[in-house]
Amino acid sequence: MIVTLDEMKVYLRVDYDDEDDLISSLIATAEELVTHVARMSVGELPVNTEGNIKTAVLYTVAYLYEHREEADHHQLMLSLRSLLFGVREPAF
């Protein structure tokens, strides 16, 4: 896991447990999106995920959490590609 539930709740400034299941689900979704955009599996991600990878997961969860009804997934993917440009595996 790149980001823990507690880390994410601090980032989102959520102090209650009512949405823990939702936030956990969004973390899993964000990690999957990040690995797809980076063109890596979770096991291939760099050991130190404190840089752009962690930031990308935090950003993705926050975006999906805040824009539940009207998320612009195209814009989200463009932002992820920009964040992960340095670690993204080249395509064939």
HUMO-V989737 format. One record per residue. N is the residue number from 0. RES is the residue in one letter. PHI is phi in degrees with one decimal (* if undefined). NEAR is the number of other C-alpha atoms within 12 Angstrom. Layout:
BEGIN
N/RES/PHI/NEAR, N/RES/PHI/NEAR
END
This chain:
BEGIN
0/M/*/22, 1/I/-80.1/33, 2/V/-128.5/32, 3/T/-85.7/22, 4/L/-59.1/29, 5/D/-63.0/20, 6/E/-60.7/24, 7/M/-67.8/33, 8/K/-66.3/27, 9/V/-64.6/16, 10/Y/-61.7/23, 11/L/-81.7/24, 12/R/60.6/16, 13/V/-103.9/19, 14/D/-104.0/15, 15/Y/-116.6/14, 16/D/-100.0/14, 17/D/-59.5/11, 18/E/-109.8/17, 19/D/-57.6/21, 20/D/-64.4/14, 21/L/-62.2/21, 22/I/-64.2/36, 23/S/-61.5/28, 24/S/-64.8/21, 25/L/-66.6/32, 26/I/-62.2/35, 27/A/-61.4/26, 28/T/-63.1/26, 29/A/-63.6/37, 30/E/-63.9/35, 31/E/-66.3/27, 32/L/-60.5/32, 33/V/-62.3/44, 34/T/-66.4/30, 35/H/-67.7/24, 36/V/-66.6/33, 37/A/-76.4/32, 38/R/58.4/25, 39/M/-137.5/22, 40/S/-86.1/17, 41/V/-56.8/22, 42/G/-68.2/15, 43/E/-88.9/18, 44/L/-63.1/28, 45/P/-55.3/21, 46/V/-58.7/13, 47/N/-86.6/13, 48/T/-102.1/23, 49/E/-76.2/15, 50/G/-88.1/19, 51/N/-62.8/27, 52/I/-65.5/39, 53/K/-65.2/32, 54/T/-60.3/27, 55/A/-63.6/37, 56/V/-67.1/43, 57/L/-58.1/39, 58/Y/-61.5/31, 59/T/-63.9/43, 60/V/-61.8/39, 61/A/-61.2/30, 62/Y/-63.2/30, 63/L/-65.8/29, 64/Y/-67.8/29, 65/E/-77.2/19, 66/H/-115.8/16, 67/R/-55.9/16, 68/E/-90.7/10, 69/E/-131.2/13, 70/A/-63.8/17, 71/D/-97.4/16, 72/H/-67.3/18, 73/H/-64.4/11, 74/Q/-63.4/15, 75/L/-59.3/26, 76/M/-65.7/26, 77/L/-62.6/18, 78/S/-64.4/23, 79/L/-63.1/36, 80/R/-60.4/26, 81/S/-66.1/20, 82/L/-64.4/25, 83/L/-100.0/31, 84/F/-52.8/20, 85/G/-72.2/17, 86/V/-110.2/27, 87/R/-68.4/24, 88/E/-72.1/20, 89/P/-68.1/12, 90/A/-89.2/9, 91/F/-90.6/4
END
